[in-house]
Amino acid sequence: MPRMRQIEVEQASGLVRNLFGKVEKSLGLIPNMFRCMANSTMGFDGFLKLNASLMAGKLGGRLQKLVILATSEFNGCEYCAAAHTKMAQDGNLLTAQECLDARRFQAADPKEAAILGFVRHVLETKGNVPDEDLETLRNKGFGDEEIVEILGTMALATYTNYISSVGQPNLDFPETPRV
């Protein structure tokens, strides 16, 4: 049972109603986590703006989903793991196995493995990673722009993870296996 109100379209303010329309057009539904997030108009609006900015960045959808899945698993967010597994598969960005692997901080591709290793170290050290972690990413072809986008994606995922963990919205995506 949700611990935060899940805003319905009929209850929403004008701006939230407009944002709901954009989300529904993009995803085909308004996820219950967004309905919880919409309790703060500015929090919801800011999330969607930063999300859109990061989606237009250099990292790309596939790598973003890897980062989101790994971060969500680390943060223990079943809702976000389920939501992003479904979105990654529906968008043909990742297979079911690649989604599970990302949640384990694993990838067959060396560049993807480097990103996931970096994400794990950032989470474990609260950002106090050694120089070698940055060098590993740079040696795989990632520059400071991508590194900042990785961190932004992690921050955005953590925001939704905490809203989901605190608010406990009803799960409106297929459950994912535990890892």
C-alpha positions as CSV (number, residue, x, y, z in Angstrom):
1,M,0.0,0.0,0.0
2,P,1.4,3.4,-1.0
3,R,2.7,5.6,1.9
4,M,2.4,8.7,-0.3
5,R,-0.6,10.0,-2.2
6,Q,-0.5,8.9,-5.8
7,I,-1.9,12.0,-7.6
8,E,-4.6,11.3,-10.1
9,V,-5.0,13.4,-13.3
10,E,-8.3,14.8,-12.0
11,Q,-6.6,16.0,-8.8
12,A,-3.5,17.5,-10.5
13,S,-2.7,21.2,-10.8
14,G,-2.5,22.6,-14.3
15,L,1.3,22.2,-14.6
16,V,1.2,18.6,-13.2
17,R,-1.7,17.7,-15.5
18,N,0.4,19.0,-18.4
19,L,3.5,17.0,-17.3
20,F,1.3,13.9,-16.8
21,G,0.2,14.3,-20.4
22,K,3.8,14.5,-21.7
23,V,4.8,11.4,-19.6
24,E,1.8,9.4,-20.8
25,K,2.5,10.4,-24.5
26,S,6.1,9.3,-24.0
27,L,5.6,6.1,-22.0
28,G,2.0,5.1,-22.7
29,L,1.2,5.4,-19.0
30,I,1.8,7.6,-15.9
31,P,3.9,5.4,-13.6
32,N,2.7,5.4,-10.0
33,M,6.2,6.6,-8.9
34,F,5.6,9.7,-10.9
35,R,2.2,10.1,-9.3
36,C,4.0,10.1,-5.9
37,M,6.6,12.5,-7.2
38,A,3.9,14.8,-8.4
39,N,3.1,15.7,-4.8
40,S,5.8,18.3,-5.4
41,T,5.1,20.2,-8.6
42,M,8.6,21.6,-8.7
43,G,10.2,18.3,-7.8
44,F,8.3,16.6,-10.6
45,D,9.0,19.4,-13.1
46,G,12.7,19.5,-12.2
47,F,13.1,15.8,-12.5
48,L,11.6,15.7,-16.0
49,K,13.7,18.6,-17.1
50,L,17.0,17.1,-15.9
51,N,15.9,13.7,-17.3
52,A,15.3,15.3,-20.7
53,S,18.6,17.1,-20.6
54,L,20.5,13.9,-19.8
55,M,18.7,11.9,-22.5
56,A,19.9,14.5,-25.0
57,G,23.5,14.0,-23.8
58,K,26.4,12.0,-25.1
59,L,25.9,9.0,-22.9
60,G,22.9,7.6,-24.9
61,G,19.9,5.5,-23.8
62,R,21.6,2.1,-23.5
63,L,24.4,3.3,-21.2
64,Q,21.9,5.4,-19.2
65,K,19.8,2.3,-18.6
66,L,22.9,0.3,-17.4
67,V,23.7,3.1,-14.9
68,I,20.1,3.4,-13.7
69,L,19.7,-0.4,-13.2
70,A,23.0,-0.7,-11.3
71,T,22.2,2.3,-9.1
72,S,18.6,1.2,-8.5
73,E,19.8,-2.3,-7.4
74,F,22.5,-0.8,-5.1
75,N,19.8,1.4,-3.5
76,G,17.5,-1.6,-3.1
77,C,14.7,-0.1,-5.3
78,E,12.6,-2.9,-6.7
79,Y,10.2,-0.5,-8.3
80,C,12.9,1.3,-10.4
81,A,14.6,-2.0,-11.3
82,A,11.3,-3.3,-12.6
83,A,10.3,0.0,-14.4
84,H,13.7,0.4,-16.1
85,T,14.0,-3.3,-17.0
86,K,10.6,-3.0,-18.8
87,M,11.6,0.3,-20.5
88,A,15.0,-1.0,-21.6
89,Q,13.5,-4.1,-23.1
90,D,10.6,-2.3,-24.7
91,G,13.0,0.3,-26.2
92,N,15.2,-2.5,-27.5
93,L,18.1,-1.0,-25.5
94,L,18.9,-4.1,-23.4
95,T,17.9,-7.7,-23.3
96,A,16.5,-9.3,-20.1
97,Q,19.9,-10.8,-19.4
98,E,21.7,-7.5,-19.9
99,C,19.3,-5.9,-17.4
100,L,20.0,-8.6,-14.8
101,D,23.8,-8.3,-15.5
102,A,23.7,-4.5,-15.1
103,R,22.0,-4.9,-11.7
104,R,25.0,-7.1,-10.8
105,F,27.4,-4.5,-12.1
106,Q,28.4,-6.8,-14.9
107,A,28.6,-6.4,-18.7
108,A,30.3,-8.4,-21.5
109,D,31.4,-5.2,-23.3
110,P,34.6,-3.7,-21.8
111,K,33.3,-0.1,-22.1
112,E,30.1,-1.0,-20.4
113,A,31.9,-3.0,-17.7
114,A,34.1,0.1,-17.1
115,I,31.1,2.3,-16.6
116,L,29.4,-0.2,-14.2
117,G,32.7,-0.6,-12.2
118,F,32.8,3.2,-11.9
119,V,29.2,3.4,-10.8
120,R,29.8,0.7,-8.2
121,H,32.8,2.5,-6.8
122,V,31.1,5.9,-6.8
123,L,28.2,4.4,-4.8
124,E,30.4,2.4,-2.4
125,T,32.7,5.4,-1.7
126,K,30.0,8.1,-1.9
127,G,32.0,9.6,-4.7
128,N,35.5,9.4,-3.3
129,V,36.8,7.3,-6.1
130,P,40.6,7.0,-6.8
131,D,42.2,8.6,-9.9
132,E,42.5,5.1,-11.4
133,D,38.7,4.9,-11.8
134,L,38.7,8.0,-13.9
135,E,41.7,6.8,-15.9
136,T,39.9,3.5,-16.6
137,L,36.9,5.4,-18.1
138,R,39.2,7.8,-20.1
139,N,41.1,4.8,-21.5
140,K,37.8,3.4,-22.7
141,G,37.1,6.6,-24.6
142,F,34.9,8.5,-22.1
143,G,35.6,12.1,-21.3
144,D,34.6,14.5,-18.6
145,E,31.3,15.2,-20.3
146,E,30.3,11.5,-20.1
147,I,31.6,11.2,-16.6
148,V,29.4,14.1,-15.5
149,E,26.4,12.5,-17.3
150,I,27.0,9.2,-15.5
151,L,27.0,11.0,-12.2
152,G,23.9,13.0,-13.2
153,T,22.1,9.8,-14.2
154,M,23.1,8.2,-10.9
155,A,21.7,11.2,-9.0
156,L,18.5,11.2,-10.9
157,A,18.1,7.4,-10.4
158,T,18.8,7.9,-6.6
159,Y,16.1,10.6,-6.5
160,T,13.5,8.2,-8.0
161,N,14.8,5.3,-5.9
162,Y,14.2,7.3,-2.7
163,I,10.8,8.5,-3.8
164,S,9.9,4.8,-4.5
165,S,11.3,3.5,-1.3
166,V,9.8,6.1,0.9
167,G,6.5,6.4,-1.0
168,Q,6.1,2.7,-1.8
169,P,3.9,3.3,-4.9
170,N,1.9,0.4,-6.3
171,L,4.1,-1.6,-8.7
172,D,2.7,-1.0,-12.2
173,F,5.5,-2.8,-14.1
174,P,6.3,-6.6,-14.2
175,E,8.3,-7.8,-11.3
176,T,11.9,-8.6,-11.9
177,P,13.9,-11.5,-10.5
178,R,16.1,-10.9,-7.4
179,V,19.8,-10.7,-8.0
